[in-house]
Amino acid sequence: MQALGFIETKGFVAAVEAADSALKAANVSLVGQKRVGSGLVAVILTGDVAAVKAAVEAGAESAAAIGQVVAVQVIASPHEEMSGLIFDAPAKAEAKPAAVKADDAKKKSPGV
């Protein structure tokens, strides 16, 4: 896996600005964006290390001009299992309780 770059902003518009500037600044690809909650949006980029560093710098600077940049990070050599976290690998299925039928609920509940 190539280097990963993250720019986290407060608000979607700042994230779009960050992504646009980053993609124009260096030869990187946009992996996607994650809406974390509470208005936080993370833009995820990939490419060679130098390009990702330049793109993240340019994107963060541009986003800061119109909004709030919360965090930036470049991971030069991510572990291959990181792709499951980034690309939303399906989570392990959790055991769900079986639905209780109305007749079964009446049998188990005390009479009123």
SULJO-V340555 format. One record per pair of residues at least 6 apart in sequence whose C-alpha atoms are under 8 Angstrom apart, sorted by the first residue. I is the first residue (numbers start at 1). J is the second residue. Records with the same first field share a line. If there is no record, write none. Layout:
BEGIN
I: J ; J
END
This chain:
BEGIN
1: 77 ; 78 ; 79 ; 80
2: 46 ; 47 ; 48 ; 49 ; 76 ; 77 ; 78
3: 46 ; 47 ; 48 ; 49 ; 52 ; 74 ; 75 ; 76 ; 77 ; 78
4: 44 ; 45 ; 46 ; 47 ; 49 ; 52 ; 74 ; 75 ; 76 ; 77 ; 78
5: 44 ; 45 ; 46 ; 52 ; 53 ; 56 ; 72 ; 73 ; 74 ; 75
6: 42 ; 43 ; 44 ; 45 ; 56 ; 71 ; 72 ; 73 ; 74
7: 15 ; 18 ; 42 ; 43 ; 44 ; 56 ; 59 ; 60 ; 69 ; 70 ; 71 ; 72 ; 73
8: 15 ; 40 ; 41 ; 42 ; 43 ; 69 ; 70 ; 71 ; 72
9: 15 ; 40 ; 41 ; 42 ; 63 ; 67 ; 68 ; 69 ; 70 ; 71
10: 39 ; 40 ; 41 ; 67 ; 68 ; 69 ; 70
11: 39 ; 40 ; 41 ; 67 ; 68
12: 39 ; 40 ; 41
13: 67
14: 63 ; 64 ; 66 ; 67 ; 68 ; 69
15: 41 ; 42 ; 43 ; 63
17: 59 ; 62 ; 63
18: 43 ; 58 ; 59 ; 60 ; 61 ; 62 ; 63
19: 30 ; 43 ; 59
20: 59
21: 55 ; 58 ; 59 ; 62
22: 28 ; 54 ; 55 ; 56 ; 57 ; 58 ; 59
23: 29 ; 30 ; 55
24: 55
25: 54 ; 55 ; 58
26: 51 ; 52 ; 54 ; 55
27: 47 ; 51 ; 52
28: 45 ; 46 ; 47 ; 48 ; 51 ; 52 ; 55
29: 45 ; 46 ; 47
30: 43 ; 44 ; 45 ; 46
31: 43 ; 44 ; 45 ; 46
32: 43 ; 44 ; 45
33: 41 ; 42 ; 43 ; 44
34: 41 ; 42 ; 43 ; 44
35: 41 ; 42
36: 42
45: 52
46: 52
49: 76
52: 74
53: 74
56: 72 ; 73 ; 74
60: 69 ; 72
63: 69
83: 89
END
